[in-house]
Amino acid sequence: MTEAVLVLEDDPMIRRGVVRQIESDGAFTVVAQAGDVIAGRSAIETSGATIGVFDLQLSDGSSIPLIRLAVEKQMAILVLTVWDDDDNVYNALAAGASGYLLKGDATTRVAESLTILRDGGAPISPTIARRLLDDFRARGAAATPSAGVVAAHDGSPDASDLTDREREIIELFAKGATYDDVARMLSMSVNTVRHHVRAMYRKLHVCSKAEAVTTAYRLA
């Protein structure tokens, strides 16, 4: 059974190319397409798609509200865009997108990224992932308490609470790793990975891998 995909892209030529890439992989079928916010909202509500490929800027506005709506409908969202600034990356991932791919990297990677997304990974363009990780490490190092000093806790999410192992797992998620990948690379069982992830979610007050990556990056 193939996965149903919704494509939101306002440039017809780019949209046709994206659809061709997706449908070249027999695991996916494009069931709806749209180029504006109004048609996109209708397609989210009626198409039955389980995966979305969304540009951030449509002909009549931002797709960020549509990402939120799609995630509420249990869709997994891959952002496909030219925008690589921190605000757009954060806003899209904070809205619930599970992947962020720059169009310059997308010549042959859309179907591959959807496979990663379907399998529970978080496909992110290498330049975006590297910047997130560099900032995450830098902020995390700056926020680490000195020896013997206990940080105050007020119930708010705090990336400085993360253990070294939890940070490793977040970094692997940011690179697109699945639970199985993390278990193999860190020589632990999938159940142990899930135990660490549940702890991360509690500390960061999130409920998805994408939220964990972006929240840790913003709060570290």
C-alpha positions in Angstrom: 0.0 0.0 0.0 1.4 3.4 -1.0 1.5 6.5 1.2 -0.8 9.3 0.1 1.0 12.7 -0.4 -0.3 16.2 -0.6 2.0 18.8 -2.4 1.6 22.5 -1.6 3.7 24.6 -4.0 2.7 27.8 -5.8 5.1 27.5 -8.8 3.4 25.1 -11.3 6.7 24.1 -12.9 8.3 23.3 -9.5 5.2 21.5 -8.4 5.2 19.2 -11.5 8.8 18.4 -10.9 8.2 17.5 -7.2 5.2 15.4 -8.1 7.3 13.5 -10.7 10.0 12.8 -8.1 7.6 11.6 -5.6 5.7 9.3 -8.0 8.9 7.9 -9.4 9.1 6.0 -6.1 6.4 3.3 -6.0 5.9 3.8 -2.3 4.2 7.2 -2.6 1.2 8.5 -4.5 0.3 12.2 -4.9 -3.4 12.4 -4.1 -3.7 16.2 -4.1 -1.9 19.4 -5.1 -2.5 23.1 -4.3 -0.7 26.4 -4.8 -2.5 28.7 -2.4 -3.6 28.7 1.2 -7.3 28.4 0.6 -6.9 25.3 -1.7 -4.3 23.9 0.6 -6.5 24.1 3.6 -9.3 22.3 1.7 -6.9 19.6 0.5 -5.7 19.0 4.1 -9.3 18.5 5.2 -10.4 16.3 2.4 -7.5 14.5 0.6 -6.8 11.8 3.2 -3.0 12.4 2.7 -0.7 11.1 5.4 2.3 13.0 4.3 2.6 16.6 3.1 5.3 18.4 1.1 4.8 22.1 1.8 6.5 25.2 0.4 6.6 27.9 3.1 5.3 30.7 1.0 2.3 30.1 -1.2 0.7 32.6 -3.6 -1.6 34.1 -1.0 0.4 33.7 2.2 2.4 31.6 4.6 1.9 27.9 4.9 2.9 27.8 8.7 -0.8 27.7 9.8 -1.4 24.9 7.3 1.5 22.9 8.8 -0.2 23.2 12.2 -3.5 22.1 10.8 -1.9 19.2 8.9 -0.1 18.0 12.0 -3.4 18.1 13.9 -4.7 15.7 11.2 -1.8 13.4 11.9 0.1 14.2 8.7 3.9 14.2 8.6 5.2 17.3 7.0 8.3 17.9 4.9 9.0 21.6 4.2 10.5 22.1 0.8 11.6 25.8 0.4 14.3 28.3 -0.6 14.1 29.9 2.8 17.1 29.0 5.0 17.0 31.7 7.7 16.7 30.8 11.4 13.2 32.3 11.8 11.7 30.3 9.0 13.4 27.1 10.0 12.3 27.5 13.7 8.8 28.5 12.9 8.2 25.6 10.5 9.6 23.0 12.9 7.9 24.6 15.9 4.6 24.3 13.9 5.2 20.6 13.7 7.1 20.0 10.5 9.2 16.8 10.8 11.6 17.7 8.0 13.2 20.7 6.3 14.7 20.4 2.8 16.1 23.3 0.8 15.1 23.3 -2.9 18.7 23.6 -3.9 19.3 20.2 -2.2 16.1 18.6 -3.6 17.1 17.6 -7.2 17.0 13.9 -6.3 16.2 13.9 -2.6 12.4 14.4 -2.3 11.4 10.7 -2.5 14.4 9.7 -0.3 13.4 12.3 2.3 9.8 11.1 2.3 11.0 7.6 3.0 13.0 8.9 6.0 10.0 10.8 7.1 7.7 7.7 6.8 10.1 5.6 8.8 10.1 8.1 11.7 13.2 10.1 10.8 13.6 13.9 10.4 15.2 14.7 7.1 16.9 18.1 7.2 19.2 19.7 4.6 22.8 19.3 5.6 23.5 23.0 5.9 20.5 23.5 8.1 21.3 20.5 10.3 24.9 21.6 10.7 23.8 25.1 11.8 21.2 23.7 14.3 23.8 21.3 15.7 26.5 23.9 16.0 24.2 26.4 17.7 22.8 23.6 19.9 26.3 22.6 21.1 27.4 26.2 21.6 24.3 27.1 23.6 24.4 23.9 25.5 28.1 24.4 26.6 27.3 28.0 27.7 24.3 26.8 29.7 26.1 23.9 31.5 26.2 24.7 35.3 29.6 24.9 37.0 30.6 21.9 39.1 28.7 21.9 42.4 26.2 24.4 41.2 22.6 23.3 41.0 20.4 25.1 38.5 17.1 26.4 39.6 14.0 24.7 38.2 10.7 26.5 37.8 8.9 23.9 35.7 9.8 25.4 32.4 11.6 23.4 29.7 15.4 23.5 30.1 17.9 22.0 27.7 20.6 22.1 30.3 18.7 19.3 32.1 19.5 16.9 29.2 22.1 14.2 29.8 25.0 13.6 27.4 23.2 10.5 26.1 20.0 12.5 25.4 22.0 15.2 23.6 23.6 12.5 21.4 20.1 11.1 20.5 18.8 14.6 19.7 21.8 15.2 17.4 21.2 11.9 15.6 17.5 12.7 15.2 18.5 16.1 13.7 20.5 14.2 11.1 17.5 12.1 10.2 18.1 9.0 12.2 15.2 6.6 13.1 14.8 4.8 16.4 16.4 1.7 14.9 19.3 3.8 13.6 20.0 5.4 17.0 19.8 2.0 18.7 22.4 0.6 16.3 24.7 3.6 16.4 24.7 3.8 20.2 24.7 0.0 20.8 21.5 -0.1 22.8 18.0 -1.6 22.4 15.2 0.3 20.7 13.4 0.2 24.1 16.3 1.9 25.7 16.2 4.6 23.0 12.5 5.1 23.7 13.2 5.4 27.4 15.7 8.2 26.8 13.3 9.9 24.4 10.5 9.8 26.9 12.8 11.5 29.4 13.8 14.1 26.8 10.2 14.9 26.1 9.4 15.4 29.8 12.4 17.7 30.2 11.6 19.7 27.1 7.8 19.7 27.4 7.4 18.4 23.8 5.8 15.4 22.2 7.7 14.8 18.9 11.3 14.4 17.7 11.1 17.5 15.6 9.9 19.5 18.6 12.7 18.0 20.7 15.4 19.1 18.2 14.1 22.6 17.8 13.2 23.2 21.5 16.6 22.0 22.6 18.2 24.3 20.0 16.2 27.3 21.1 16.5 26.8 24.9 20.1 25.5 25.2 
